[in-house]
Amino acid sequence: MSIRTDPETAAKCLALAGVTPEPKTRKYRNQPVTVDGIRYDSKKEARHGQRLAAMERDGLIFELRRQVRFPIKVGGVLICTYVADFEFRDSERRRFVQDVKGVRTDVYKLKKKLMLAVYGIEIQEV
């Protein structure tokens, strides 16, 4: 017989029993971090985000946004959604879309090409 329970209850039961679960290893070995109350998927992304925030404070870039969603539609059909790590504009109002990359997966490579084909946006890899 098995008992189903939610993750929070299961964690409490394990803690009461003195069992410490093994931390899950992330697929690409990135370590999520929180800086100034902002959660980033990796230390590298956090460092870059802090640099961009400083540039925005100094008036070098504007309209800095994180985790920007771009629905990719072909012929009116939603194919996928690309989520950019950062988007901002420079002093000449040019738009920049950046992705902090550790591993360039096949899915990412395809989405990068679709962003160029559908939106005319060349993703900058950091």
Secondary structure as a PSIPRED ss2 file (coil, helix, strand):
# PSIPRED VFORMAT (PSIPRED V4.0)

   1 M C   1.000  0.000  0.000
   2 S C   1.000  0.000  0.000
   3 I C   1.000  0.000  0.000
   4 R C   1.000  0.000  0.000
   5 T C   1.000  0.000  0.000
   6 D C   1.000  0.000  0.000
   7 P H   0.000  1.000  0.000
   8 E H   0.000  1.000  0.000
   9 T H   0.000  1.000  0.000
  10 A H   0.000  1.000  0.000
  11 A H   0.000  1.000  0.000
  12 K H   0.000  1.000  0.000
  13 C H   0.000  1.000  0.000
  14 L H   0.000  1.000  0.000
  15 A H   0.000  1.000  0.000
  16 L H   0.000  1.000  0.000
  17 A C   1.000  0.000  0.000
  18 G C   1.000  0.000  0.000
  19 V C   1.000  0.000  0.000
  20 T C   1.000  0.000  0.000
  21 P C   1.000  0.000  0.000
  22 E C   1.000  0.000  0.000
  23 P C   1.000  0.000  0.000
  24 K C   1.000  0.000  0.000
  25 T C   1.000  0.000  0.000
  26 R C   1.000  0.000  0.000
  27 K C   1.000  0.000  0.000
  28 Y C   1.000  0.000  0.000
  29 R C   1.000  0.000  0.000
  30 N C   1.000  0.000  0.000
  31 Q C   1.000  0.000  0.000
  32 P C   1.000  0.000  0.000
  33 V E   0.000  0.000  1.000
  34 T E   0.000  0.000  1.000
  35 V E   0.000  0.000  1.000
  36 D C   1.000  0.000  0.000
  37 G C   1.000  0.000  0.000
  38 I E   0.000  0.000  1.000
  39 R E   0.000  0.000  1.000
  40 Y E   0.000  0.000  1.000
  41 D C   1.000  0.000  0.000
  42 S C   1.000  0.000  0.000
  43 K H   0.000  1.000  0.000
  44 K H   0.000  1.000  0.000
  45 E H   0.000  1.000  0.000
  46 A H   0.000  1.000  0.000
  47 R H   0.000  1.000  0.000
  48 H H   0.000  1.000  0.000
  49 G H   0.000  1.000  0.000
  50 Q H   0.000  1.000  0.000
  51 R H   0.000  1.000  0.000
  52 L H   0.000  1.000  0.000
  53 A H   0.000  1.000  0.000
  54 A H   0.000  1.000  0.000
  55 M H   0.000  1.000  0.000
  56 E H   0.000  1.000  0.000
  57 R H   0.000  1.000  0.000
  58 D C   1.000  0.000  0.000
  59 G C   1.000  0.000  0.000
  60 L C   1.000  0.000  0.000
  61 I E   0.000  0.000  1.000
  62 F E   0.000  0.000  1.000
  63 E E   0.000  0.000  1.000
  64 L E   0.000  0.000  1.000
  65 R E   0.000  0.000  1.000
  66 R E   0.000  0.000  1.000
  67 Q E   0.000  0.000  1.000
  68 V E   0.000  0.000  1.000
  69 R E   0.000  0.000  1.000
  70 F E   0.000  0.000  1.000
  71 P E   0.000  0.000  1.000
  72 I E   0.000  0.000  1.000
  73 K E   0.000  0.000  1.000
  74 V E   0.000  0.000  1.000
  75 G C   1.000  0.000  0.000
  76 G C   1.000  0.000  0.000
  77 V E   0.000  0.000  1.000
  78 L E   0.000  0.000  1.000
  79 I E   0.000  0.000  1.000
  80 C E   0.000  0.000  1.000
  81 T E   0.000  0.000  1.000
  82 Y E   0.000  0.000  1.000
  83 V E   0.000  0.000  1.000
  84 A E   0.000  0.000  1.000
  85 D E   0.000  0.000  1.000
  86 F E   0.000  0.000  1.000
  87 E E   0.000  0.000  1.000
  88 F E   0.000  0.000  1.000
  89 R E   0.000  0.000  1.000
  90 D E   0.000  0.000  1.000
  91 S C   1.000  0.000  0.000
  92 E C   1.000  0.000  0.000
  93 R C   1.000  0.000  0.000
  94 R C   1.000  0.000  0.000
  95 R E   0.000  0.000  1.000
  96 F E   0.000  0.000  1.000
  97 V E   0.000  0.000  1.000
  98 Q E   0.000  0.000  1.000
  99 D E   0.000  0.000  1.000
 100 V C   1.000  0.000  0.000
 101 K C   1.000  0.000  0.000
 102 G C   1.000  0.000  0.000
 103 V C   1.000  0.000  0.000
 104 R C   1.000  0.000  0.000
 105 T C   1.000  0.000  0.000
 106 D H   0.000  1.000  0.000
 107 V H   0.000  1.000  0.000
 108 Y H   0.000  1.000  0.000
 109 K H   0.000  1.000  0.000
 110 L H   0.000  1.000  0.000
 111 K H   0.000  1.000  0.000
 112 K H   0.000  1.000  0.000
 113 K H   0.000  1.000  0.000
 114 L H   0.000  1.000  0.000
 115 M H   0.000  1.000  0.000
 116 L H   0.000  1.000  0.000
 117 A H   0.000  1.000  0.000
 118 V H   0.000  1.000  0.000
 119 Y H   0.000  1.000  0.000
 120 G C   1.000  0.000  0.000
 121 I C   1.000  0.000  0.000
 122 E C   1.000  0.000  0.000
 123 I C   1.000  0.000  0.000
 124 Q E   0.000  0.000  1.000
 125 E E   0.000  0.000  1.000
 126 V C   1.000  0.000  0.000
